[in-house]
């Protein structure tokens, strides 16, 4: 049976995707109290991560370094809580989300190191709620595209392989798979825009095809528009 914390957590994610950031944060705060009452360290750490994602999405939409710094430190707290919880399964997702904040802040060395630790934990200590090949493939895709953005050209092959693994994996939630797939193509486009503009535009178009076929990808469409403008598509 789904816990109250998980129920509120899911509502927070849905509100975020609808662009209802204040409502998302409210659901998240209520989820944290519920997780704490249930002594659910894994849920609590992931709940902070969900809250941090909302702050990060808002920050990127509004170019707010203040909010992004807040998102970073909330994620650092999430990782700390996961580390001291004694539950090895609690670490993978907070680490993954902290890596994304590092990347958004341009802290690529920290981002790569944290992505690698997240992937290692997902392989060796996968949390039950996320123990699927699609989730691991998405993490590997983020790691490889971050490495590529940091200047490691050999990461391109790893990135495309991870994207292939994601696309061919079975994922029960179509929304998740479309978010991750479109995001993967956009990350490749962003990483290549300085070195191979035609290829970047090709990946951007593939992302658009996924977005156009799923009306629920509201935030992803906004992110695509912003990236497309930088490539003059």
Secondary structure, DSSP 8 states (H G I E B T S, - for coil): ---HHHHHHHHHHHHHHTT-HHHHHHHHHHHHHHHHHTT-HHHHHHHHHHHHHHHHHHHHHHT-HHHHHHHHHHHHHHHHHHHHTS-GGGHHHHHHHHHHHHHHTT-HHHHHHHHHHHHHHHHHS--GGG-SHHHHHHHHHHHHHHHHHTT-TTHHHHHHHHHHHHHHS--S-HHHHHHHHHHHHHHHHHHHTTT-HHHHHHHHHHHHHHHHT-TT-HHHHHHHHHHHHHHT-
